Amino acid sequence: MDEPTDRKRVVYLLGAGASHACAKAVNSTYGILMGDLTQELADRLREVVQRDFGGEESLNALVNNVIDERTDFEHVITFLDESPSKLHKGFADVLRQTFEDVLRNRLRQIQSEQGATPDRLYFALLDMHEVPGLGEELRGFLTLNYDSYLEHAITRSQTHSLDAGVYISPSPAPNEPIRVLKLHGSFDWDDAWPITTRGEATLWIPPGIQKAKERYPFNLLWGLARELLDCDVLRIVGCRLGANDWDLISLLFTTRHTNTARAPYRTEIIDAPEQARRLQFDFPYLGAQSLLEIEPIGSQLIAEFTGGSPRAYATLTTPEQEEVIRKAGTNRNWFLLWLKLKAEATYRDLGSVATKQGEFQRLLEED
């Protein structure tokens, strides 16, 4: 079958939820492992205050009365950074280091539990874009994640190599490159020139409302992100955009609305419809569409959730829309669900989803 000449140029924006979904697809304990991360951070900080700061009164009050399982650590770190107190500024650094230690340990736990890098859904996604006649051109990925699950999937595809947008030693294999821009850095990058992957001194943008991206390589990565977003479709997977992501939201706004050579790209939210609705309310200029609104997937999902016949979301009354969003809920592996629905729709349209790797096709064969 000939490749279509009007293929849509697609970019993916990945948040922590995308990697969570990858691991959860093969090990249900992942949700448990990540679910208490904030509580573990709070517990570790209380230990640090007692051990390293002698139970200093103001820090003791902070970790006992302010920090709990609901705390937004990015807010706390930013507030402490802005404090005139040398003690509190220093404690902001402790918060960052504790966050890194806890998250690194949790990622090691996940990999140990599974005995392999949990990259299956990323691998299936890459394989989807190998289907002849798909009608999509994979432009690349933007990711906020510090893990390397996506890079691992690219490496084991055998036909692709990683293009990180910056020079990383050693150089990747000379295969077809896939651009992956890690906007917040990586636990696998060293703060050195050239960047190496020994992980001795992490090159990353730690949590905080104000993202320090003025120095290399982040200034270059964010500039390249603007170029990458010259696309037709942006798919946001597991990225819970909020007030802490103002720089990223600004980037999405300008690339979507100020490209005079193209119409605004379509923004598809691969997440719970409830999450998409929040983004529609908070950031209407992003043009977010939920899975229920993306055809032909949306009509099929509506039929599954309501038990009726397939119907377009726009044809539902407001009460019917509210009901289907409620029935969809939030406790699903939305990345996996979307991939399976894409496989079904692609098979109906093309009669085959066969590729050399066969991972995308295997999704059709699973219950």
Secondary structure, DSSP 8 states (H G I E B T S, - for coil): ----SS-EEEEEEE-HHHHHHHHHTT-THHHHHHHTHHHHHHHHHHHHHHHHSTT-HHHHHIIIII-STT--HHHHHHHHHT-S-HHHHHHHHHHHHHHHHHHHHHHHHHHHHHTS---HHHHHHHHHTTSTT--EEEEEEEE--SS-HHHHHHHHTSSEEEE-SS-EES---SSEEEEEEETTEEEEEESSSSEESS-SSEEE--S-SS---SSTTHHHHHHHHHHHT-SSEEEEES----GGGHHHHHHHHHHHHS-TTS---EEEEES-HHHHHHHHHH-GGG-EE-GGGSTTHHHHHHHHHHSS----GGGS-HHHHHHHHHHH-S-S-HHHHHHHHHHHHHHHHHS----SS-HHHHHHT--
